[in-house]
Amino acid sequence: MIFVYIILFMYLCFMIWLVDGYKNLSKDYVPSDKKYVVSVIIAAKNEEMNIGNIINCLKKQSYPADKYEVIICNDKSTDNTAQIVEYFKNDFHNLKLINIKNTPSGWSSKKWALYNGIKKSKGEIILQTDADCILNINWINAIISQFSDESVGFVSGLTPLFNKDDTSFYNKIFLLDSIAQDAFIACGIGKGLTLSATGRNIAYRKNFFFQVNGYNEIHHIISGDDDLLLHKFAYYANCKMKFILHNDAIVYSNPPLSFNQFINQRLRFASKGFIYYKKSFISKELKIILPFLYIVNFVVCISLIAFCYNRSILYLIPFIIKIIPDLFYIFSFKNYINFKNDLFIIIFTTVIHPFYIISFGLLGPLYNFKWK
């Protein structure tokens, strides 16, 4: 038990240190005086149900119309995605469509689509999001404001899984999980750690993208157009990373349609686990933090199972030690996303979270995935 408490004490100290990164995040912004030319790149595959919404969001942006373009990379869609984009082009002259017919051998489909969009873009700054997202009218202004510091090369923002019309049990869990993920990423950036990023709300300097050879070394990996690219920027370009914590910079995305879809999504994210240790550009900190967190969650899982058998409060102590800092930093972020204090959802999620981490961390690298 001494070893268990040492591990948990280290975790408590680490989380307290990490939460301190919150104070270093950008919680407000002033639109940049320098109006960069911006390219918004979206890889879309069979998105006829969503593509119109994201185009409307981008059409209404407060950023100067002559300073941004929107490039939809239609990745071999078999539905009406391309036709819908063509329709919007009639009165949205900033909108461009690239039709991807084939993906070269050795490339993941989505990265090839994004790469073609980036190559043909005219922007100095690339903004990346997904076809099923909802954006604030000031999204471009908010994100671009973070590049006023010329040393900043990569910017991230909040990415909650949220559907205001669906208050089901599952969707509340998905929302809380996405808040926790964003909080971990954001606080890491606030402390100068390169941990991860979520591709539906990232931006980066295009010249840095080519300076780090774009998707070279990672072009064959199904996912990783966000977090692996972030690590390449940090390692090869040695630029600053920023996270903007402001309502205007939030990108909302619909939660998975089912729990099975959510599991598949999270397994896809976890599938890169072993890859992190094969790439020299992945930060040493992440290579240490990941197994450490796995051990912490494994210990908590064992203690919860032991509690179910023995009903001794002693076995709940590891769980309590873990959830106190977890809840503290989650609640620091929830007000930006209007998450209501549903005690049952919070308790349920914190109980299953350690089992979730252990299971996905173990199974993720064993699965093979395709992008749609």
C-alpha positions in Angstrom: 0.0 0.0 0.0 2.9 2.3 0.5 3.8 2.1 -3.2 0.1 2.9 -4.0 0.1 6.0 -1.8 3.4 7.2 -3.2 2.0 6.9 -6.8 -1.2 8.8 -5.8 0.8 11.5 -3.9 2.8 12.0 -7.1 -0.4 12.2 -9.1 -1.9 14.7 -6.7 1.2 16.9 -6.9 1.3 16.6 -10.7 -2.3 17.6 -11.1 -2.0 20.6 -8.7 1.0 21.7 -10.8 -0.9 21.2 -14.0 -4.0 23.1 -12.9 -1.8 26.1 -12.3 -1.4 26.3 -16.1 -5.0 27.6 -16.2 -3.9 31.0 -15.2 -1.6 31.2 -18.2 -4.3 30.7 -20.8 -5.8 33.4 -23.0 -9.2 34.1 -21.5 -9.8 37.3 -23.5 -8.6 38.6 -26.8 -8.2 41.8 -28.9 -8.7 41.3 -32.6 -5.3 41.4 -34.2 -4.3 44.7 -36.0 -2.5 42.6 -38.6 -5.1 40.9 -40.7 -3.5 37.7 -41.8 -4.7 36.0 -44.9 -6.4 32.9 -43.5 -7.4 29.6 -45.1 -9.9 27.4 -43.3 -9.4 23.7 -44.4 -12.0 21.1 -44.0 -11.7 17.4 -45.0 -15.2 16.1 -45.8 -16.4 12.6 -46.6 -20.1 11.9 -47.0 -21.1 15.0 -45.0 -24.2 16.0 -46.9 -26.1 16.3 -43.6 -23.6 18.6 -42.1 -21.7 20.5 -44.8 -24.3 23.2 -45.2 -24.3 24.2 -41.5 -20.5 24.6 -41.3 -20.4 26.6 -44.6 -23.1 28.9 -43.2 -21.1 29.4 -40.0 -18.0 30.3 -42.1 -20.0 32.5 -44.4 -21.1 34.7 -41.5 -17.6 35.2 -39.9 -16.8 38.7 -38.7 -13.3 38.5 -40.1 -12.8 40.7 -43.2 -14.2 38.8 -46.2 -11.3 39.6 -48.4 -8.8 38.1 -45.9 -10.1 34.5 -45.6 -11.0 31.6 -47.8 -12.7 28.3 -47.1 -11.4 25.1 -48.8 -13.6 22.0 -48.7 -11.6 18.9 -49.5 -14.2 16.4 -50.7 -12.6 13.1 -50.0 -14.2 10.6 -52.4 -17.7 11.3 -51.1 -20.5 9.0 -52.5 -23.3 11.3 -51.4 -24.2 14.9 -52.3 -21.4 16.6 -50.4 -19.8 18.1 -53.6 -23.1 19.3 -55.1 -24.0 21.1 -51.9 -20.7 22.9 -51.8 -21.1 23.9 -55.4 -24.5 25.3 -54.6 -23.0 27.5 -51.8 -20.3 28.7 -54.1 -22.8 30.8 -56.0 -23.1 33.4 -53.3 -20.1 32.6 -51.1 -17.1 33.5 -53.3 -14.6 32.7 -50.6 -15.6 29.1 -50.9 -13.5 26.6 -52.8 -14.0 22.9 -53.5 -11.2 20.3 -54.1 -12.4 16.9 -55.2 -10.1 14.1 -54.1 -10.4 11.2 -56.6 -7.7 8.9 -55.2 -5.5 8.5 -52.2 -1.9 7.5 -52.9 -0.6 4.3 -51.3 0.9 4.9 -47.9 -1.3 7.9 -47.1 -4.2 8.1 -44.8 -7.3 9.3 -46.6 -7.9 12.3 -44.4 -4.3 13.6 -44.3 -4.1 13.4 -48.1 -7.3 15.5 -48.3 -6.0 18.0 -45.8 -2.6 18.2 -47.5 -4.1 19.0 -50.9 -6.1 21.8 -49.3 -3.1 23.2 -47.6 -1.0 23.0 -50.8 -3.6 25.0 -52.7 -4.4 27.5 -50.0 -3.3 31.1 -50.2 -3.4 31.8 -46.4 -0.6 32.6 -44.1 -2.5 30.9 -41.3 -4.3 27.6 -41.6 -7.4 27.0 -39.5 -8.6 23.4 -39.4 -12.0 22.2 -38.3 -14.5 19.4 -39.2 -17.6 19.3 -41.4 -19.9 18.5 -38.5 -18.9 21.5 -36.3 -20.7 24.7 -35.2 -18.6 27.9 -35.1 -19.1 31.3 -33.4 -19.3 34.2 -35.7 -16.1 35.6 -34.2 -14.2 32.2 -34.4 -11.6 33.3 -36.9 -11.0 36.7 -35.2 -10.6 34.9 -31.8 -8.1 32.3 -33.1 -6.1 34.7 -35.2 -5.7 37.1 -32.3 -3.3 34.6 -30.7 -0.8 34.9 -33.6 -0.1 38.5 -32.8 3.0 37.1 -31.1 5.2 36.1 -34.1 6.8 33.3 -32.2 3.4 31.5 -31.8 3.1 28.7 -34.4 0.2 26.6 -33.2 -3.1 27.5 -31.5 -5.9 25.3 -30.0 -9.3 26.0 -28.6 -12.1 24.3 -26.7 -13.9 21.4 -28.6 -16.9 20.2 -26.5 -19.2 17.4 -27.8 -22.5 19.2 -27.3 -26.0 19.0 -28.6 -28.4 21.5 -27.0 -31.4 19.5 -28.2 -30.2 16.3 -26.7 -30.0 16.0 -22.9 -29.7 12.3 -22.8 -27.6 10.4 -20.3 -25.1 9.4 -22.9 -24.6 12.9 -24.3 -24.0 14.3 -20.8 -21.2 11.7 -20.4 -19.8 12.6 -23.8 -19.8 16.3 -22.9 -18.1 15.8 -19.5 -15.5 13.6 -21.2 -14.7 16.2 -23.8 -14.4 18.9 -21.1 -11.9 16.7 -19.2 -9.9 16.2 -22.4 -9.8 19.9 -23.3 -8.9 20.8 -19.7 -5.9 18.4 -19.8 -4.7 19.7 -23.1 -5.2 23.4 -22.2 -3.5 23.2 -18.8 -0.6 21.4 -20.3 -0.1 24.2 -22.8 -0.4 26.7 -20.0 2.5 24.9 -18.3 4.6 24.7 -21.5 3.9 21.0 -22.0 3.2 19.6 -25.5 0.6 17.0 -24.9 -2.2 16.8 -27.5 -4.6 18.8 -29.7 -8.1 18.2 -31.2 -8.2 18.7 -35.0 -11.6 20.3 -35.1 -10.2 23.5 -33.6 -6.6 24.1 -34.4 -4.6 26.7 -36.3 -1.0 27.0 -37.4 1.3 29.0 -39.6 1.5 27.5 -43.1 5.2 28.3 -43.4 5.9 26.3 -40.3 3.8 23.4 -41.7 6.2 23.1 -44.6 9.2 23.8 -42.4 8.4 20.7 -40.4 7.8 18.8 -43.7 4.0 18.6 -43.1 2.7 15.1 -42.6 6.0 13.5 -43.4 6.7 10.6 -41.0 3.0 10.5 -40.0 1.2 10.5 -43.4 0.4 6.7 -43.2 -1.2 7.0 -39.7 -5.0 7.0 -39.7 -5.4 9.8 -37.1 -2.8 12.3 -35.9 -3.5 15.2 -38.2 -3.7 17.2 -34.9 -1.7 15.9 -32.0 1.2 14.4 -34.0 1.4 17.5 -36.1 1.4 19.6 -32.9 4.4 17.6 -31.7 6.2 18.1 -35.0 5.7 21.8 -34.6 7.1 21.8 -31.1 10.1 19.6 -32.0 11.2 20.9 -35.4 9.9 24.5 -35.5 10.5 25.0 -31.7 7.6 27.5 -31.8 5.2 28.6 -29.0 1.9 26.9 -28.5 -1.2 28.7 -27.2 -4.7 27.7 -26.0 -7.4 30.3 -26.1 -10.1 29.9 -23.5 -12.9 32.1 -24.8 -16.4 31.5 -25.8 -15.8 33.0 -29.3 -13.1 30.4 -29.9 -15.2 27.4 -29.0 -15.9 24.8 -31.7 -19.0 22.7 -30.9 -19.4 19.3 -32.4 -22.3 16.8 -32.2 -21.6 13.9 -29.8 -21.4 10.4 -31.2 -24.8 9.0 -32.2 -24.4 5.9 -30.0 -22.2 4.6 -27.3 -20.6 2.2 -29.7 -19.6 5.0 -32.0 -18.1 6.8 -29.0 -16.1 3.7 -28.1 -14.9 3.3 -31.7 -13.9 7.0 -31.7 -11.9 6.8 -28.5 -10.2 3.5 -29.6 -9.1 5.3 -32.7 -7.6 8.1 -30.6 -5.9 5.5 -28.4 -4.6 3.6 -31.4 -1.5 5.9 -31.6 -0.3 4.8 -28.1 2.7 2.7 -29.3 3.4 5.2 -32.2 4.3 7.9 -29.6 7.3 5.8 -28.5 8.5 5.2 -32.1 8.8 8.9 -33.0 11.7 11.0 -32.0 9.7 14.2 -32.2 7.2 13.2 -29.5 8.0 15.1 -26.3 9.7 13.2 -23.5 7.2 14.6 -21.1 4.3 12.9 -22.8 6.2 9.6 -23.0 6.6 9.7 -19.2 3.1 11.1 -18.4 1.2 8.5 -20.4 2.4 5.4 -18.6 2.3 7.2 -15.3 -1.4 8.0 -15.8 -2.0 4.5 -16.9 -0.5 3.2 -13.6 -2.5 5.6 -11.5 -5.8 4.6 -13.2 -4.8 0.9 -12.9 -4.3 1.4 -9.2 -7.6 3.1 -8.8 -9.4 0.3 -10.8 -7.9 -2.3 -8.5 -8.9 -0.4 -5.4 -12.5 0.1 -6.6 -12.8 -3.7 -7.3 -11.4 -4.4 -3.9 -13.9 -2.1 -2.3 -16.8 -3.9 -4.1 -15.6 -7.2 -2.4 -14.5 -5.9 1.0 -16.6 -2.8 1.5 -13.8 -1.2 3.4 -13.4 2.5 3.2 -9.7 2.0 3.0 -10.1 0.9 -0.6 -11.9 4.1 -1.5 -9.1 6.4 -0.5 -7.1 6.0 -3.8 -10.2 6.8 -5.7 -11.0 9.9 -3.6 -7.4 11.1 -3.9 -7.6 10.9 -7.7 -11.0 12.5 -8.2 -10.4 15.6 -6.1 -7.9 17.3 -8.5 -9.7 15.9 -11.5 -12.9 17.6 -10.6 -11.2 20.8 -9.6 -9.7 21.4 -13.1 -12.8 20.1 -14.9 -14.9 22.6 -13.0 -12.5 25.4 -13.9 -13.5 24.9 -17.6 -17.1 23.8 -17.4 -18.5 27.4 -17.1 -17.3 28.1 -20.6 -19.4 25.3 -22.0 -22.5 25.8 -19.7 -22.3 22.3 -18.2 -24.9 21.9 -15.5 -24.0 20.3 -12.2 -25.6 16.9 -12.6 -24.3 15.0 -9.6 -25.2 11.6 -10.8 -23.4 12.1 -14.2 -20.3 13.4 -12.4 -20.2 10.5 -10.0 -20.9 7.9 -12.7 -18.3 9.4 -15.0 -15.6 9.6 -12.4 -16.2 6.0 -11.4 -16.0 4.5 -14.9 -13.2 6.8 -16.1 -10.3 4.7 -14.7 -11.7 1.6 -16.3 -12.2 3.5 -19.5 -8.5 4.7 -19.6 -7.2 1.2 -18.8 -9.4 -0.5 -21.4 -8.9 1.9 -24.3 -5.2 2.2 -23.5 -4.8 -1.5 -23.8 -7.1 -2.1 -26.8 -6.5 1.0 -28.9 -3.1 0.0 -30.3 -4.5 -3.4 -31.3 -7.3 -2.0 -33.6 -7.1 -1.1 -37.2 -9.3 1.8 -38.3 -10.4 3.6 -41.5 -11.6 7.2 -41.7 -15.2 6.6 -42.6 
